[in-house]
Every structure is written in C-alpha cells, then in structure tokens.
Amino acid sequence: MTQYDEAVERQRRINAAEIWAKQIKQIYGHDGIIETHYHNGDIHYEENTPKGKKWTVKGNMSKKDILQNFGRFQSDRA
C-alpha cells in the first residue's frame, strides 16, 4: 500500500491549496468602497452605502499557479 503514499500526499497538498486560495488575503477600503482580495486573485467589491452594489472580479489564476503560490506561502511562513 505504500505505492500510493506519493499520490495521497499530492492530493492532500492540492486540497490544502484549494482551501487556502479561497481565504482572504487583504481587505482595503477607500472612497466608500471595500475591496476584499483573496489568494486566488478574486476581488470582491462592496459599496459602503445603504443599498450599495456588490460585485466580484474573478482572478484568472490556474491551479498550477495556486499550487506555486501556496508553496511559496508555506515556505515563507516556516
């Protein structure tokens, strides 16, 4: 059963990277607009007014890029 150890570990890393990519990287507010940036490149905008608009701009980050950024994040954190 040890022949699958590498495949299992690779899938664990992919799953962890996907969870990490959906987490908030930073929140920035200016001119009545709140920007929420995520690790996967998505940016969510929200107007800070009553009945303000909300919209999201999707990042075009591939899974390969997410895995590279996640690896960089882990090594910087260690």
N, CA, C and O atoms as a printed pandas DataFrame, in Angstrom:
     atom_number atom_name residue_name chain_id  residue_number  x_coord  y_coord  z_coord
0              1         N          MET        A               1    0.798   -1.206    0.000
1              2        CA          MET        A               1    0.000    0.000    0.000
2              3         C          MET        A               1    0.840    1.269    0.000
3              4         O          MET        A               1    0.306    2.362   -0.186
4              5         N          THR        A               2    2.136    1.142    0.204
5              6        CA          THR        A               2    2.964    2.340    0.231
6              7         C          THR        A               2    3.174    2.953   -1.145
7              8         O          THR        A               2    3.685    4.068   -1.249
8              9         N          GLN        A               3    2.787    2.242   -2.207
9             10        CA          GLN        A               3    2.955    2.798   -3.550
10            11         C          GLN        A               3    2.029    3.986   -3.784
11            12         O          GLN        A               3    2.240    4.743   -4.731
12            13         N          TYR        A               4    1.013    4.168   -2.951
13            14        CA          TYR        A               4    0.069    5.262   -3.111
14            15         C          TYR        A               4    0.382    6.466   -2.224
15            16         O          TYR        A               4   -0.297    7.489   -2.309
16            17         N          ASP        A               5    1.392    6.353   -1.386
17            18        CA          ASP        A               5    1.722    7.434   -0.461
18            19         C          ASP        A               5    1.963    8.754   -1.184
19            20         O          ASP        A               5    1.481    9.800   -0.749
20            21         N          GLU        A               6    2.700    8.711   -2.274
21            22        CA          GLU        A               6    3.021    9.932   -3.015
22            23         C          GLU        A               6    1.767   10.555   -3.632
23            24         O          GLU        A               6    1.597   11.774   -3.604
24            25         N          ALA        A               7    0.898    9.724   -4.181
25            26        CA          ALA        A               7   -0.342   10.229   -4.785
26            27         C          ALA        A               7   -1.267   10.818   -3.725
27            28         O          ALA        A               7   -1.903   11.847   -3.950
28            29         N          VAL        A               8   -1.338   10.171   -2.586
29            30        CA          VAL        A               8   -2.190   10.662   -1.493
30            31         C          VAL        A               8   -1.657   11.996   -0.972
31            32         O          VAL        A               8   -2.430   12.922   -0.725
32            33         N          GLU        A               9   -0.345   12.093   -0.806
33            34        CA          GLU        A               9    0.247   13.336   -0.312
34            35         C          GLU        A               9    0.054   14.471   -1.318
35            36         O          GLU        A               9   -0.194   15.611   -0.924
36            37         N          ARG        A              10    0.164   14.172   -2.604
37            38        CA          ARG        A              10   -0.048   15.185   -3.639
38            39         C          ARG        A              10   -1.487   15.700   -3.593
39            40         O          ARG        A              10   -1.722   16.902   -3.719
40            41         N          GLN        A              11   -2.458   14.784   -3.410
41            42        CA          GLN        A              11   -3.858   15.196   -3.345
42            43         C          GLN        A              11   -4.134   16.008   -2.086
43            44         O          GLN        A              11   -4.932   16.945   -2.122
44            45         N          ARG        A              12   -3.490   15.666   -0.977
45            46        CA          ARG        A              12   -3.637   16.462    0.255
46            47         C          ARG        A              12   -3.137   17.881    0.035
47            48         O          ARG        A              12   -3.748   18.849    0.487
48            49         N          ARG        A              13   -2.008   17.988   -0.673
49            50        CA          ARG        A              13   -1.447   19.307   -0.957
50            51         C          ARG        A              13   -2.380   20.116   -1.856
51            52         O          ARG        A              13   -2.564   21.313   -1.638
52            53         N          ILE        A              14   -2.968   19.473   -2.861
53            54        CA          ILE        A              14   -3.914   20.149   -3.757
54            55         C          ILE        A              14   -5.135   20.618   -2.973
55            56         O          ILE        A              14   -5.591   21.749   -3.146
56            57         N          ASN        A              15   -5.662   19.757   -2.118
57            58        CA          ASN        A              15   -6.838   20.129   -1.315
58            59         C          ASN        A              15   -6.526   21.301   -0.385
59            60         O          ASN        A              15   -7.336   22.218   -0.247
60            61         N          ALA        A              16   -5.363   21.271    0.248
61            62        CA          ALA        A              16   -4.973   22.363    1.149
62            63         C          ALA        A              16   -4.805   23.666    0.367
63            64         O          ALA        A              16   -5.183   24.731    0.854
64            65         N          ALA        A              17   -4.242   23.589   -0.839
65            66        CA          ALA        A              17   -4.054   24.790   -1.670
66            67         C          ALA        A              17   -5.394   25.369   -2.101
67            68         O          ALA        A              17   -5.554   26.589   -2.135
68            69         N          GLU        A              18   -6.360   24.514   -2.429
69            70        CA          GLU        A              18   -7.678   25.000   -2.830
70            71         C          GLU        A              18   -8.387   25.700   -1.680
71            72         O          GLU        A              18   -9.056   26.713   -1.889
72            73         N          ILE        A              19   -8.248   25.176   -0.481
73            74        CA          ILE        A              19   -8.846   25.818    0.697
74            75         C          ILE        A              19   -8.153   27.149    0.964
75            76         O          ILE        A              19   -8.817   28.150    1.236
76            77         N          TRP        A              20   -6.825   27.169    0.889
77            78        CA          TRP        A              20   -6.047   28.388    1.103
78            79         C          TRP        A              20   -6.408   29.466    0.086
79            80         O          TRP        A              20   -6.480   30.645    0.433
80            81         N          ALA        A              21   -6.635   29.072   -1.168
81            82        CA          ALA        A              21   -6.921   30.028   -2.239
82            83         C          ALA        A              21   -8.228   30.785   -2.004
83            84         O          ALA        A              21   -8.383   31.905   -2.490
84            85         N          LYS        A              22   -9.154   30.201   -1.279
85            86        CA          LYS        A              22  -10.441   30.840   -1.022
86            87         C          LYS        A              22  -10.417   31.748    0.209
87            88         O          LYS        A              22  -11.418   32.389    0.529
88            89         N          GLN        A              23   -9.278   31.802    0.896
89            90        CA          GLN        A              23   -9.171   32.628    2.100
90            91         C          GLN        A              23   -8.804   34.064    1.738
91            92         O          GLN        A              23   -8.219   34.330    0.688
92            93         N          ILE        A              24   -9.161   34.978    2.631
93            94        CA          ILE        A              24   -8.916   36.404    2.410
94            95         C          ILE        A              24   -7.436   36.712    2.549
95            96         O          ILE        A              24   -6.781   36.295    3.505
96            97         N          LYS        A              25   -6.925   37.450    1.575
97            98        CA          LYS        A              25   -5.526   37.894    1.585
98            99         C          LYS        A              25   -5.415   39.265    2.233
99           100         O          LYS        A              25   -4.543   39.497    3.070
100          101         N          GLN        A              26   -6.313   40.182    1.838
101          102        CA          GLN        A              26   -6.314   41.528    2.412
102          103         C          GLN        A              26   -7.672   42.178    2.207
103          104         O          GLN        A              26   -8.437   41.802    1.319
104          105         N          ILE        A              27   -7.953   43.167    3.055
105          106        CA          ILE        A              27   -9.157   43.980    2.930
106          107         C          ILE        A              27   -8.694   45.430    2.834
107          108         O          ILE        A              27   -7.882   45.892    3.635
108          109         N          TYR        A              28   -9.221   46.130    1.850
109          110        CA          TYR        A              28   -8.786   47.508    1.590
110          111         C          TYR        A              28  -10.024   48.368    1.386
111          112         O          TYR        A              28  -10.908   48.007    0.610
112          113         N          GLY        A              29  -10.094   49.494    2.072
113          114        CA          GLY        A              29  -11.225   50.395    1.936
114          115         C          GLY        A              29  -10.788   51.772    1.472
115          116         O          GLY        A              29   -9.814   52.327    1.982
116          117         N          HIS        A              30  -11.512   52.329    0.497
117          118        CA          HIS        A              30  -11.216   53.676    0.015
118          119         C          HIS        A              30  -12.431   54.229   -0.720
119          120         O          HIS        A              30  -13.145   53.488   -1.396
120          121         N          ASP        A              31  -12.659   55.519   -0.587
121          122        CA          ASP        A              31  -13.734   56.226   -1.285
122          123         C          ASP        A              31  -15.098   55.530   -1.166
123          124         O          ASP        A              31  -15.870   55.511   -2.125
124          125         N          GLY        A              32  -15.389   54.965   -0.001
125          126        CA          GLY        A              32  -16.677   54.328    0.218
126          127         C          GLY        A              32  -16.807   52.947   -0.404
127          128         O          GLY        A              32  -17.914   52.412   -0.463
128          129         N          ILE        A              33  -15.715   52.353   -0.870
129          130        CA          ILE        A              33  -15.734   51.016   -1.457
130          131         C          ILE        A              33  -14.790   50.124   -0.657
131          132         O          ILE        A              33  -13.653   50.499   -0.373
132          133         N          ILE        A              34  -15.276   48.944   -0.300
133          134        CA          ILE        A              34  -14.463   47.976    0.422
134          135         C          ILE        A              34  -14.053   46.887   -0.565
135          136         O          ILE        A              34  -14.901   46.251   -1.191
136          137         N          GLU        A              35  -12.743   46.681   -0.694
137          138        CA          GLU        A              35  -12.208   45.638   -1.573
138          139         C          GLU        A              35  -11.710   44.492   -0.706
139          140         O          GLU        A              35  -10.942   44.701    0.233
140          141         N          THR        A              36  -12.149   43.285   -1.025
141          142        CA          THR        A              36  -11.671   42.095   -0.343
142          143         C          THR        A              36  -10.910   41.260   -1.367
143          144         O          THR        A              36  -11.490   40.771   -2.337
144          145         N          HIS        A              37   -9.611   41.102   -1.144
145          146        CA          HIS        A              37   -8.759   40.342   -2.052
146          147         C          HIS        A              37   -8.566   38.937   -1.500
147          148         O          HIS        A              37   -8.360   38.762   -0.299
148          149         N          TYR        A              38   -8.632   37.939   -2.369
149          150        CA          TYR        A              38   -8.452   36.548   -1.994
150          151         C          TYR        A              38   -7.144   36.028   -2.593
151          152         O          TYR        A              38   -6.615   36.612   -3.540
152          153         N          HIS        A              39   -6.628   34.934   -2.041
153          154        CA          HIS        A              39   -5.363   34.374   -2.506
154          155         C          HIS        A              39   -5.435   33.883   -3.955
155          156         O          HIS        A              39   -4.405   33.826   -4.627
156          157         N          ASN        A              40   -6.618   33.531   -4.450
157          158        CA          ASN        A              40   -6.733   33.027   -5.823
158          159         C          ASN        A              40   -6.863   34.148   -6.857
159          160         O          ASN        A              40   -7.050   33.869   -8.042
160          161         N          GLY        A              41   -6.768   35.400   -6.434
161          162        CA          GLY        A              41   -6.816   36.522   -7.352
162          163         C          GLY        A              41   -8.182   37.172   -7.477
163          164         O          GLY        A              41   -8.304   38.218   -8.115
164          165         N          ASP        A              42   -9.216   36.580   -6.884
165          166        CA          ASP        A              42  -10.549   37.184   -6.920
166          167         C          ASP        A              42  -10.567   38.449   -6.065
167          168         O          ASP        A              42   -9.902   38.529   -5.033
168          169         N          ILE        A              43  -11.341   39.433   -6.516
169          170        CA          ILE        A              43  -11.528   40.662   -5.746
170          171         C          ILE        A              43  -13.024   40.922   -5.640
171          172         O          ILE        A              43  -13.723   40.998   -6.650
172          173         N          HIS        A              44  -13.507   41.058   -4.410
173          174        CA          HIS        A              44  -14.916   41.338   -4.156
174          175         C          HIS        A              44  -15.032   42.807   -3.746
175          176         O          HIS        A              44  -14.366   43.255   -2.812
176          177         N          TYR        A              45  -15.880   43.546   -4.450
177          178        CA          TYR        A              45  -16.093   44.969   -4.173
178          179         C          TYR        A              45  -17.456   45.150   -3.518
179          180         O          TYR        A              45  -18.417   44.457   -3.853
180          181         N          GLU        A              46  -17.523   46.087   -2.584
181          182        CA          GLU        A              46  -18.786   46.379   -1.907
182          183         C          GLU        A              46  -18.832   47.869   -1.593
183          184         O          GLU        A              46  -17.935   48.406   -0.943
184          185         N          GLU        A              47  -19.885   48.525   -2.060
185          186        CA          GLU        A              47  -20.076   49.938   -1.739
186          187         C          GLU        A              47  -20.581   50.048   -0.305
187          188         O          GLU        A              47  -21.476   49.312    0.108
188          189         N          ASN        A              48  -20.005   50.962    0.436
189          190        CA          ASN        A              48  -20.344   51.138    1.841
190          191         C          ASN        A              48  -21.422   52.209    1.983
191          192         O          ASN        A              48  -21.231   53.209    2.675
192          193         N          THR        A              49  -22.550   51.989    1.323
193          194        CA          THR        A              49  -23.699   52.888    1.405
194          195         C          THR        A              49  -24.951   52.036    1.557
195          196         O          THR        A              49  -24.937   50.852    1.220
196          197         N          PRO        A              50  -26.036   52.624    2.061
197          198        CA          PRO        A              50  -27.282   51.855    2.107
198          199         C          PRO        A              50  -27.668   51.422    0.691
199          200         O          PRO        A              50  -27.642   52.230   -0.237
200          201         N          LYS        A              51  -28.015   50.187    0.534
201          202        CA          LYS        A              51  -28.364   49.578   -0.755
202          203         C          LYS        A              51  -27.216   49.692   -1.766
203          204         O          LYS        A              51  -27.445   49.846   -2.966
204          205         N          GLY        A              52  -25.988   49.614   -1.265
205          206        CA          GLY        A              52  -24.810   49.697   -2.135
206          207         C          GLY        A              52  -24.648   48.441   -2.972
207          208         O          GLY        A              52  -25.112   47.363   -2.602
208          209         N          LYS        A              53  -23.982   48.600   -4.105
209          210        CA          LYS        A              53  -23.753   47.474   -5.008
210          211         C          LYS        A              53  -22.659   46.559   -4.458
211          212         O          LYS        A              53  -21.795   46.982   -3.691
212          213         N          LYS        A              54  -22.723   45.293   -4.873
213          214        CA          LYS        A              54  -21.697   44.310   -4.571
214          215         C          LYS        A              54  -21.370   43.585   -5.871
215          216         O          LYS        A              54  -22.270   43.187   -6.611
216          217         N          TRP        A              55  -20.083   43.416   -6.143
217          218        CA          TRP        A              55  -19.702   42.667   -7.341
218          219         C          TRP        A              55  -18.337   42.028   -7.112
219          220         O          TRP        A              55  -17.572   42.435   -6.238
220          221         N          THR        A              56  -18.060   41.016   -7.927
221          222        CA          THR        A              56  -16.816   40.271   -7.807
222          223         C          THR        A              56  -16.124   40.205   -9.155
223          224         O          THR        A              56  -16.759   39.960  -10.181
224          225         N          VAL        A              57  -14.824   40.424   -9.145
225          226        CA          VAL        A              57  -13.992   40.264  -10.336
226          227         C          VAL        A              57  -13.159   39.000  -10.120
227          228         O          VAL        A              57  -12.371   38.920   -9.177
228          229         N          LYS        A              58  -13.339   38.026  -10.992
229          230        CA          LYS        A              58  -12.652   36.748  -10.850
230          231         C          LYS        A              58  -11.208   36.857  -11.325
231          232         O          LYS        A              58  -10.923   37.469  -12.354
232          233         N          GLY        A              59  -10.316   36.264  -10.570
233          234        CA          GLY        A              59   -8.915   36.189  -10.970
234          235         C          GLY        A              59   -8.736   35.031  -11.943
235          236         O          GLY        A              59   -9.468   34.044  -11.873
236          237         N          ASN        A              60   -7.789   35.142  -12.829
237          238        CA          ASN        A              60   -7.555   34.096  -13.822
238          239         C          ASN        A              60   -6.351   33.254  -13.428
239          240         O          ASN        A              60   -5.461   33.017  -14.245
240          241         N          MET        A              61   -6.322   32.805  -12.185
241          242        CA          MET        A              61   -5.190   32.040  -11.701
242          243         C          MET        A              61   -5.440   30.551  -11.949
243          244         O          MET        A              61   -6.490   30.024  -11.580
244          245         N          SER        A              62   -4.486   29.883  -12.567
245          246        CA          SER        A              62   -4.617   28.452  -12.839
246          247         C          SER        A              62   -4.303   27.653  -11.571
247          248         O          SER        A              62   -3.759   28.187  -10.605
248          249         N          LYS        A              63   -4.653   26.372  -11.593
249          250        CA          LYS        A              63   -4.365   25.524  -10.431
250          251         C          LYS        A              63   -2.864   25.404  -10.204
251          252         O          LYS        A              63   -2.409   25.304   -9.064
252          253         N          LYS        A              64   -2.096   25.415  -11.292
253          254        CA          LYS        A              64   -0.639   25.349  -11.171
254          255         C          LYS        A              64   -0.102   26.588  -10.446
255          256         O          LYS        A              64    0.768   26.486   -9.581
256          257         N          ASP        A              65   -0.635   27.759  -10.815
257          258        CA          ASP        A              65   -0.218   28.997  -10.153
258          259         C          ASP        A              65   -0.610   28.998   -8.680
259          260         O          ASP        A              65    0.157   29.444   -7.827
260          261         N          ILE        A              66   -1.809   28.496   -8.384
261          262        CA          ILE        A              66   -2.264   28.427   -6.993
262          263         C          ILE        A              66   -1.336   27.528   -6.183
263          264         O          ILE        A              66   -0.959   27.872   -5.062
264          265         N          LEU        A              67   -0.964   26.370   -6.747
265          266        CA          LEU        A              67   -0.051   25.468   -6.041
266          267         C          LEU        A              67    1.314   26.115   -5.812
267          268         O          LEU        A              67    1.899   25.950   -4.742
268          269         N          GLN        A              68    1.828   26.847   -6.798
269          270        CA          GLN        A              68    3.112   27.532   -6.635
270          271         C          GLN        A              68    3.026   28.606   -5.554
271          272         O          GLN        A              68    3.914   28.709   -4.707
272          273         N          ASN        A              69    1.965   29.402   -5.582
273          274        CA          ASN        A              69    1.796   30.457   -4.573
274          275         C          ASN        A              69    1.606   29.875   -3.180
275          276         O          ASN        A              69    2.097   30.430   -2.197
276          277         N          PHE        A              70    0.891   28.754   -3.097
277          278        CA          PHE        A              70    0.683   28.094   -1.813
278          279         C          PHE        A              70    2.010   27.570   -1.273
279          280         O          PHE        A              70    2.288   27.698   -0.081
280          281         N          GLY        A              71    2.830   26.982   -2.138
281          282        CA          GLY        A              71    4.143   26.505   -1.721
282          283         C          GLY        A              71    5.027   27.640   -1.236
283          284         O          GLY        A              71    5.755   27.494   -0.254
284          285         N          ARG        A              72    4.960   28.783   -1.931
285          286        CA          ARG        A              72    5.711   29.961   -1.530
286          287         C          ARG        A              72    5.233   30.458   -0.163
287          288         O          ARG        A              72    6.035   30.826    0.695
288          289         N          PHE        A              73    3.900   30.459    0.022
289          290        CA          PHE        A              73    3.306   30.896    1.280
290          291         C          PHE        A              73    3.780   30.009    2.426
291          292         O          PHE        A              73    4.146   30.506    3.492
292          293         N          GLN        A              74    3.774   28.697    2.205
293          294        CA          GLN        A              74    4.202   27.768    3.257
294          295         C          GLN        A              74    5.686   27.931    3.604
295          296         O          GLN        A              74    6.060   27.881    4.776
296          297         N          SER        A              75    6.519   28.123    2.595
297          298        CA          SER        A              75    7.949   28.269    2.884
298          299         C          SER        A              75    8.242   29.614    3.557
299          300         O          SER        A              75    9.125   29.691    4.412
300          301         N          ASP        A              76    7.523   30.664    3.188
301          302        CA          ASP        A              76    7.705   31.961    3.845
302          303         C          ASP        A              76    7.244   31.901    5.306
303          304         O          ASP        A              76    7.838   32.519    6.189
304          305         N          ARG        A              77    6.180   31.149    5.531
305          306        CA          ARG        A              77    5.609   31.030    6.864
306          307         C          ARG        A              77    6.523   30.224    7.802
307          308         O          ARG        A              77    6.543   30.457    9.010
308          309         N          ALA        A              78    7.264   29.293    7.239
309          310        CA          ALA        A              78    8.156   28.439    8.054
310          311         C          ALA        A              78    9.419   29.168    8.368
311          312         O          ALA        A              78   10.295   28.624    9.040
